[in-house]
Amino acid sequence: MATRGWQDVTLGAIASKPSKYHNQHVTIDGITFDSQREAAYWQGLKARAAAGEITELRYHVVFPLLCPIEDRALMVTTYEADFTYREFGHLHVVDVKGHRTQMYLLKKRWLQLQEGLRIEEV
């Protein structure tokens, strides 16, 4: 029987393909994180939230990145922060970074110009 190329690949083989940056996905509290480092940082933030040090802890928060056109704004793309939280009323936007891609750097600058928010890299 002749092979048909990509159609012969099983779903199991696709799912087990290593990630681009060799990170391992981790699930904690029903949340899947992109890396062990990100999951560990989440646990630290959860402990701080439980102690009352921070509030409004959220994960994988999406920010629309807009382009003003005439009298309206058009959403061009989005930036997904790993975590956001408030400390003393100040909003913190956190990204657990392993590799700083050109696309990430563009979105980081865009968010800063658009919203005045600085992304904290850990």
Helices and strands as residue ranges (DSSP letters): G 5-8, H 11-15, E 26-28, E 31-33, H 36-50, E 55-69, E 72-87, E 90-95, H 102-115, E 119-121
